[in-house]
Amino acid sequence: MARGRVWTGRQALERGLVDELGDLTSAVRRAKALAGIPERIESRVLTMRPPKVALLPAPAAPAAWLDEMRRLIELTTDRPLLLMSDPSVL
C-alpha cells in the first residue's frame, strides 16, 4: 500500500496506515488499555539508543561490550510494556 513512500502522520491516518495520531504518552496509555492494565498503574519506559560502537566491539573494548550485554539483559528481565527506536536512526 505505501510502496516504500514516506507519509506524514496525517497522510498515514487518511490512508489507513495507522490507527490514530499521538505521542509516546498516548501510545503507552492505549497499550495499557488494550492490555487491560489500569491507568493508575505506573509504567516504566525503557529507552534504548543504538550504541556508538559496534554491538560486539573488538576485544580491545571489552567494557563497551559488557555495557551492551547489560542493556540486553535488562531488556529480557524487565518486561517493558513498549519498545520504541530513536526515529533519527531509521
N, C-alpha and C positions, 0 to 999 in steps of 0.2 A: 504494500500500500504506500509506504513512504518512499520506496525506491532509492534509498540512500540519501534522500534530501534532509536538510536541516530545517525544522519548523520552530517558530516561536511557540511559547506555551499556548497562547490564544489560538493560533492556527492549528496546533495539535488537538486542542479541545474541539474545535469546529469539525475536524476530520475524524473524530472518534478515536484518536490515538492515545488519549489519556482520559481518565475518569473525571478529574477536576483539577483546578489550579490551586496552588497553595505553597506554603513554606515548610521547613522541617518540622516546626511545631504542629502544624495542622496534619502533616503526614503521620507523626507519632500518635496524635490524638485519634486519627482514623484507624491506624493499625491496631491500637489498643481496643477501639470499639469493635473492630472485626474479630479480634481475638477474645472478646468477652472480658477484657481486663478493665476494672473500674477506673474512671478517670482520676480518682483521688490517689491511686497507687502511683508512686513516683517511678519514673522510667529513667534509667541511666543510658545516655547516648555515648557510644564509644566512636571516636573519630580516628580513622587510620589514614595516614598520608603515605604516599609512595616513599620508600627510603631514598636518601640522597646517594646511597651506594647500592651496588648490586645486591639482590636478595641474599645470595650466598657469596659474600666477598672472598677475595683471595685469602689464603691463610695468614697473610701479613696483617689482616684486620680482624682478628677473632672477636674483639669487643663489639664491633658493628654486627657481626653475625649473631652473637649472643643477644643483643638488643632486639633484633628481628625475630629470633626464636621466642623471646619472652612475649613479644606482641602477638605472635601466632598462638602461643599457649593461652594468653589471656582471652583471645577470641574464642577458643574452644571450651574454656571453662566458665566464662562469664555469662553465656547465653544472651547476647544482645538481642533486643527487640527489632532493631532496624540497622542495616549497614548501608552507608552511602559513601560514594567515592567523591573526591575533590573534582568538580566538573572541569577545572582548568587543565587536568591531565588527560581528559578524554579526547 
